Amino acid sequence: MRGITRDSVVEMFERKAVYVFAGVTLIAVVIILLMPKMEIEFHATGNVDIGGISDLLRNPITKAFSTYLSFMVFLAVLATAGLVPNMLIKGRADFYLSKPMSRSSLLLNKLFGIWMVYGGLIVFCGIITYAVAVGVHGFFEWKVLYLFALNLVSFLVWLCITITTGIISGSGVISIMTAFLFWVAQVILRYHEQIKAFLESKPLGDIVDVLYYIVPKPGEIDGLANSLALGKPVASWMPLYSSLIFSAALICLAVVIFKRKDY
Amino acid sequence: MNVVDVQELTKVYPARLRKRGIVALDNVTFSIQQGEVFGLLGPNGAGKTTFLKVLLGITQSTAGVVSIAGFNPGDPRSRQKVGYLPENHRFPGHLTGLGLLEFTGRLHGITRADIDDRTDHLLELVGMNRWANTKIKKYSKGMSQRIGLAQALMCEPEILLLDEPTDGVDPVGKIEIRQVLEKVRAEGKSIVMNSHLLSEVEVIADRVAILSKGRLLRISTVDELTSRKSQYEIEADIGSLFIEIPSEIGKIISISSKGLIAELVKEENINYIIDRLRMKKINIKSVKPMKVSLERSFIETLGAAGEG
């Protein structure tokens, strides 16, 4: 990675993003510590569904933890949206581009550097928060690992969007705005069946369908992660692989544009 | 051996609101040899920075053939042994001076041990050891230039490309940077430098190219550019003697008891004047071609091209 990951770590501390993550984690830990301890007492006799009762405890903790991780991903998207445009500002791009690395290698190293460093930060904060929750409520669920894994995938999808927009526009603000537009689009397109019914036009309905399958679906990936963490069956893996295909296509586009651009 | 070869290089930047783009380089052809210190001169917008950026693949040529260190600029191997100090650089502000050198070393694929060796040496060379652990964003312009030069030298370059290397540096710093460049030259490395400070280029460069509006106006050695071969200054004890020369030989521009300045029709006519002086038993102390400053020569070249 030729030092780009290490540079991303130094840059993260310099930009003080790490303190925001630490602050949010601290708040989460304080909330957990202030929460009354959840306990289930068994007084019933006869035929009791133990699994169903333990879900009472498992569901709110897992769901709260999932929300926390999603928020951390949101913070990471905000914190990283400006990194690539910042690398390519006038006077700084010359420094990076005059080194013996191909542009594709530079961009991909930067993408994975940012993903590993900020993803690592999300995981680190998540482990602390979950460990405190386990300590307080005495409840551990290994399936929570799905939440970590899929939130990292979700972060990668958002990174591909912000980095590509950053390469095209050279602006961190536009990258954030584009990420927000994609977020709105995926929320709206989640109701594509209802929209189709409302449109009453087959061609328009088909366009909505195509858009639904094209646009990445980090929101649905979160839902998928929740299902896995709660031990529920997964209805479809399509949101995951369609998002990954979209991200791969986007990053290929970013590489092509980056290779052709003059700085 | 040529380290840089450029043939019919043209670069046109697309202009959004104009039909025709902006021509930054127009059919430029020349070569730079190994061990040569080459100066690129030209007014603002002449295409000097674009030229360096094309060599590094930072900007892509519109037409023409470019080779640096034997490679096409699009090939990352072309930059393996090339150091570059950009104009108006903004090195990553989160790094310290030492951090920048280490990061540069890693980007060049240099081993950890070599990085450690070179950083100490380079920080001392550019006089930045005291500030090695200070963040770059806190550096003055002169300090930034010094650390920029150090990062350009980090890969032990065979070719050093410098864009306004002494910009913002104080007079002492300029001398120190010149000394560094002379050391680099003594190691047989090539230096290509853009500079508005012609006096500086005059001192250090072997050859210069004068660019204007993207066109190559002139390329020659500094000596050729600054000497006036048709004019000679003769230092001699003339005293009150009157000297005259035929118009087909040339004319005396000025004369005093200590010598004269003559403009000759042909260079070899200097012998006629020397013979005349010797016939009159005048003691000749020195004969030297008249020189003008590089700055004057530069202005004249621009003027002759109608761009002064």
Interface residues (C-beta under 8 A of the other chain):
Chain A: R2 G3 R6 D7 V10 E11 F13 E14 R15 M87 I89 K90 G91 R92 A93 D94 F95 Y96 L97 S98 K99 P100 M101 S102 S105 R260 D262 Y263
Chain B: Y13 K53 L56 G57 I58 T59 Q60 P76 R77 S78 R79 Q80 V82 Y84 P86 N88 H89 R90 F91 P92 G93 H94 L95 G99 E102 F103 T104 R106 L107 H108 G109 Q151
